[in-house]
Amino acid sequence: MKPTDLYIQHFERFEREAAGQHPGWVFPTRKAGLARFAELGFPTLKDEDWRFTNISAITQLPFRPVLEPVATSLSPGDLSKFAFASLDAQRLVFVDGHFNAPLSSPLEESNGARVTTLSMALARHGSALERNLARYAPGENNAFAALNTAYFTDGAFIQLDDQSRLPRPVHLLFVSTGQTAGDASHPRNLILLGANSQATILEQFVSLGSAPCLTNSVTEMVMGDGAHLEHLKLQDQAAASFHVATLQVQLSRSSDLISHSFAFGGRIARQHIGTTLGGQGIECVLNGLYVADGEQLIDHHMVVDHAQPHCNSHEYYNGLLAGHSRGVFHGRIIVRKYAQKTDAKQTNKNLLLSDDATADTKPQLEIYADDVKCTHGATIGQLNPDSIFYLRARGISKEMAKRMLIHGFAGEIIDRIRSAPVRAELDELVWQRLESHQPARLGS
Amino acid sequence: MTTQPILEIKDLVAGVEGREILKGISLTVNPGEVHAVMGPNGSGKSTLAAILAGREGYDIRSGTATFHGKDLLDLDPEVRAREGLFLAFQYPIEIPGVNSTYFLRAAVNEVRKHKGLPEFDAVDFLAVVKEKIKLLELDEALLKRPVNAGFSGGEKKRNEIFQMAMLEPSLAILDETDSGLDIDALRIVAEGINRLKSPTNAQLVITHYQRLLNYVVPDFVHVLMGGRIVRSGGRELALELEEKGYDWLAKLEAVAA
């Protein structure tokens, strides 16, 4: 019996039980996702894109999709220990992939902006969703995204009209209760930003329990002409859990995106980020930090597709790897034939803090235009001894110097967060997280 | 009662990876003195600076170096700095992600702690910074950046001297501080060094050219060639070298040998 079989068998029952909850067009979309999932199967080490990432631990989990909201007695107090708990934001909380209204801010549909759940949006705003849902990340070449297309439960729907601005950041908090091994949730978000609109959107993934559970999320975003978005994802799930996520963004002319990824949790965490630069004059910054220890594997797979001329893209990814952990970074940049005057840059730096930590980094540049600037740099190494000496020569102890450099390495990424309160919160979180690692792990 | 020398080096022999670079250096620096160490490339000047500051990777074969009477070569680099030894780097390194102000305050406070002085809080620290940064004509805004990040060559060298002003060392080792500086930057750096001179501290100016020594006037000049101090003299020696070149001295030494 193949690992995919249970998912396929269960789907008919899922379809029957959920019939009537969604508009008619949703099920063909789900079915197509399932069919594609069945065709692709779960990836193995033989798949080029997965050759560094062994997911047999995920495929061997018991099959337990959480398709109904779990009765939960969670109170706001239970969430106060997580980052961003007191950020002034519009907060939507999802527990195991299902919306939890009491823990969330009231949903708003003000002039120009809709911040609501995907379920509610499907019930009321059919046409915008029909044109966009699962259009950009159906999972054509991505089994997990295809599985999400089949089995998604709920998530956020954010829509901004032209010229409108979200007055506060939107904070999407996805909580995995993590009680039973194999519990799997499939949250899905759809974000549509009109021309010249502006938003700050946070996605945060946390765990309450420590059982090995799977979160398989997909976020699709469309940015209209001149739209400005700061997007930040914080993945801080339990060390034994599994997190697979896909972010796909379609950018239009003159839009400006900065998307941050902070990945700290999960035994296996895999993040796909795909950006399609579909207009001229786009600015796209992908900025990320991954911190892994123990037996963790944190994997980022990026695709930046320069489909039009005169766009700038910049990827900055730093990895801090201790224990027996592994960091994987695969950065693909495609510059299409007519995408002249493209300026694309990619930098991936990995700091190995133990002898057993490993990093795999693979830049992949496919350039079909002839008037472009495309640079990439990857480093895997230890703390720079010249930097350590400089600090010691000024009176700072060797241990303190190493800590400063490690914090500095993370700080380079955090410093790029534009929203001051968000940056301050992440600064504090990362500081504490790094300090709590025992000195032996921080590369003495 | 004679005052104790700040630095006393006796017959120091040192090298790296089996190669001997310093072949018996002896040098005494007393409070209030400026010593210049000049020499052609490869003579061992930077090795001397690195060994005094405590950089790893060199092996000391024989000889001693004491700092305020203590065995210098036995001390960790950070302890040497806290004891009052300062090295102005020839190539100051950029340290991305480490904020300049944060770094400098940590350094200043380590030195103060070691001396038994109260540590500066953020407010007091900034007051001292404001006062001393003017000395080097540096923009305060530079201190909001990571250490040396995006600083021009001249700014980096001025930043070294600014750090010196903040740390108040008893011995400042200036490793080719003049290299890469234009006339204006040279003047500012030299004025900074001169302003920081006192009867109780000393400077060891390591340089290839005599240019800086027009502004920072040495009391003693030592010429280092092939790992040895081949001649010592007053400031006229520097002028003579400028005029006649290192070859002149090399030939004299060869004849004498």
Interface residues (C-beta under 8 A of the other chain):
Chain A: N384 P385 D386 S387 F389 Y390 L391 R392 A393 R394 G395 I396 S397 K398 M400 A401 M404 L405 H407 G408 F409 A410 G411 E412 D415
Chain B: A53 G54 R55 E56 D76 P77 E78 R80 A81 R82 L87 F89 P92 I93 I95 P96 G97 V98 N99 F103 L104 A106 A107 V108 E110 V111 H114 P146 V147 Q163 L167
